[in-house]
Amino acid sequence: MTLNNTTSHQHIIPLNLQAKMLLSTHRGGWSTSLKLVFLFSVLTFAVNVSHEQKQASSCPWGCKCQTMTSEAMAAAGFDTTGAEDGGGANILLNCSGRNFTQPPIPIVDSTASKLLLTHNTITHVDLVFLKHYPSLRVLNLGSNGLRSLSKSIDAPIFSLTHMDLSGNHLHVLHDYVLSGFPSLKTLNLSGNDLHTVTANALSLPALETLDLSKNKLPIIGSHLFETSPRLNEIDLSRNGFSRLNDGTFGHLTHLNLLDLSHNSLMRVEDNVFVGMNISHLDLGYNNFRKVPSLPLRKLTAAKTLVLDGNPLNILGKAGVYHVLKK
């Protein structure tokens, strides 16, 4: 079912007018059975109108609301990530490319599970608007020209599991702006202009996948990931930082994939990878002139190491032994 809230409901005749029309037609008196049929018809019409009006008011003007299966969403080209998390129907609220300058607020709280707001002109977002979407699991605000992000609400938002802020112009991610999302599993911040992510910006206890690629981070703070201990995949490629300090990833015992490719790394501190169970490490297209032997020896569970595109003078066998021995 698709509800396009760009059209009005002028065809709906008010209930009291319909009743008067019918009563004026039957002044001669009605049998009991006919009265019951009439009453049932009026009640059915009232329920249908009420349901349609409720749907219209929860679907903001200019957007399209669709109830779709996961298979139908995938066939239409939509990302179905998170469809399995909340159960029930997938209600897609598609507000992409509608020239919105602010996220739309429905008349009554929306039951949408996915909200697509890509390709609009939203330059600032206060995440307080999410309180009007209590069932929302997936939020996509990609490609808006977004420059700033804030959250003027302290109450946690439990439903959201996936957030996409990619392809915008965010420069700074301030403390706690992304806190209060205890169920968030994936966060995509790729393709922004981020040069600063403060130590407490990522207070996300359930976060598993983080994409910070294609930004301008000059350094990765030693405590950046401490408040996201369940991280399984981190993409830090194409940023430009030249060094990794001890303690940056050491507490991330669930980390499986780490992409550090296409940066300017020349060295890695000896204990950067201590305690990690990482299986895939990409160090390709950096500025290593020799294999960082000592740090790599700490990767006892690694299965894949990528060193392509580095100006290596010497590929020391000892340096990669612990990675290749499996």
Summary of the structure (lengths in Angstrom):
residues: 326
radius of gyration: 27.0
end to end distance: 52.4
largest distance: 104.1
contacts: 979
relative contact order: 0.07
helix: 19%
strand: 17%
